[in-house]
Amino acid sequence: MTFAVGIFDLFTYTIPGSLYLGFFSYVAFRLHWVDPGAVVRLPTLLLVVILVLASYLLGYMAYPVGALLNRLLPQYRDRQIRQEFLSRVPAARDRAYVQADRSFLLGAIQLQDKDVAVEVTRLRASGLMLRNSAPALGLGIIAAVVEIFASDRRGLAAACAVVLAAGVVALIVQGRRLSHWAGLKTLELAFWIPDVDEKTRNP
């Protein structure tokens, strides 16, 4: 379980937080608020600890921003997880567990076999990582637009703005896809849990 939680924290918070940290560092260096030389002169171990901790905290604080952007971006494909699962596994059509909450089912899978549940956790964490990284690229778009007018490399800044805008959309779309796969994988694994229907059947 320690491994699964570590992977979840790394993907969901630390990696997106590092993108926010990179953006804020760029702004601080660009506006001469921070001397890059002073940062480089810090002890290596201390610098690594600061970077990891700052990335985690920024990713944690910015988590709601990723969720908000995911809701705002239109969804052109209606991903019906249960319907897709039942079309693939008709034998589960009358199973009670299919209608149960997937977080509850994930808990049941973890109790049954923690190693098997790691795959679902990895997919969920990867999807959240992509979703939560999108707003950081959105801040990069703002910086690139500002650089179009503030620097002499307007072509490069414009190209960066276009690439980052495409990246925002791609991250949200791929994040939704991985979350969809995680839901399917949860139903597939729960299919093999003994007595799962009795435990999830409504009274």
N, C-alpha and C positions, 0 to 999 in steps of 0.2 A: 504493500500500500504506500510505503514511503516513496518508492520509485514513481508510482502513478501520480501522486500529489506533486512531486518535484517537477515532473514533465508538465503537468497542468499549469503550475505557477510560472514555469519558464516560458511556455508558449503563450499563455493568456495574458500575462502581465509584463514580464521582463523584456521580451523581444519587442512588443509594441512600445513599451516605455523607452527602450533604447532609441527608437526613431524620434520620439518626442525630445529626448535628451540631445540627440544629434541636431535637431532643428533649433532648439534653444541655444545650444553651443554655437551654432553658425551665426545666429543673430547677435549673441554676445561678442563673438570675435569680430564680426563685420562692423559692429558699432563701437568697437574698441572699449567695451565694458570690462572685458577680461583679457589679460595678457596670455597668449598661448604659451609663451616661454615659461611663465610661472606655473602653469598647469603641468607642463612636461617635467619640470624640476621636482615635482612631488615624488615621494617614494613610490615605487611601482606597486607594492602591495596595497598601500593606502589608496592609490589612485584606482586600482581595480575594485576595491571594496566600495569606494564612493560611487563609481560608475554603476556597479551592479545594484547597490541599494537605491540610488537615484532612479535607475531604470525601472526597478520594481515599483517604487512608490508612484512614479509618474504614470506607469501603466495601470496601476490600481485606481488612481484618481481619475484617469481618463476613460475608464471602462464604460461609464454611462454615455460618453460621447459617441463611442462606437455603436452602442445599442440604438442611440437616437438616429445616427446616420443610416443605420440599417433599416429603420422604420421609414425614414424619409425617402430613401431611394426606391423608386417603383419596382415592383416585382412582377415581371411579365410571365413567369411560369409558376403555376399553382402546384407546389410540391405536396402532394397528399401521401404522406408516408405510409399510413395504414392501408390505403387502397393499393398502393404499389406493392407493398409486402404481400397482401392477400392475393393479388394477381399472380405473384410469383409462387406463393405457397398456399394453394387452395385448401389444403388440409387444415389450415389454421383458421378458416373462416368462422367456425363455431366456437373457437377458443375464447374464453372470457378474458384472458390476460391481454389480448390485443387492444382492448379498450382502456387498459390501465395507463396511468401516468408513466412516461418513459423514465423519469428520474427514479421513481419507485422501482421499476424493473431493473434499472442499472444497479440499485442497491442490492436487489436479490441476486443478480449475477455476481456481484462482488463477494457476497457471502458464499455463493456456490463455488466460485473459482476466481481468485483475485488476478491470476495471470491472464485469464481469458478476458476479464473486464478491462485490462490495460488497453486493448485495441480500441474499445469504445471511447475510453478516456482520451486516447491519443487523437482520435478523429474529432471529438468535441473540442479539445484544446487547440488543434490546428485550425478548425473553423473559426473559433473565437480570436485566435491570433491574427488571422487574415482580416477579420472584421474590425478588430480594434486597431489595426495598423493603418486602416484607410484614413481616419481623421488626421493622422500625422502627415500623410502625403498631401492632404488638403491644405495644411499649413504651409507645406512646401510650395504649393501652387501660389499661395499669396506672396510668399517670398520671391518666387520667380517673376511674378507680375511686377512687383516693386522693382526688381533688378532690371526689368526692361527699360524703365525710365531713369533708374539711378546709376546704371553702369554703362560701360561702352561695349559690352558684349550682349547686345540686344537679341541677336539671333540665337545665341546659346540659351539665354534666359527664356525666350519664347518656346524653344524646343523643349526645355525642361518643364515648362508649364503644361505643354500638351502631353508629354509622356507621363507626368505625375497625375494629370486628370484621367488619363486612360488607366493608370494604375489604381486610382481610387475605385473606379467602377469594377475593374477586374478583381480586386481584393474582396469587395462586397459580394460579388457573384460567386467567386470560388469559396468564400466563407460559408455562404448559404448551401452550396453543394456539399461541402464536407459535413456540415451539420445535418443535412439530409441523410448522408451516408451513415452518420453516427446513429440516427434514429432507426434506420433500417437494420443496422448491425445489432442494435439493442433488441429489436423484435426477433431477429433471427436466433440470437443466443438464448433469449428467454424461452423460445420454443422448446428447448431441451431440458428445462428445469423441472424436476418432478414436483407435482402438486402446485405449480404456479397458478393454475386456474382456480383452485380452491382458495388460495390466498388472496386473489385479486377479485374474485366474484362478489358482486354487490349483494347485500342481504335482501 
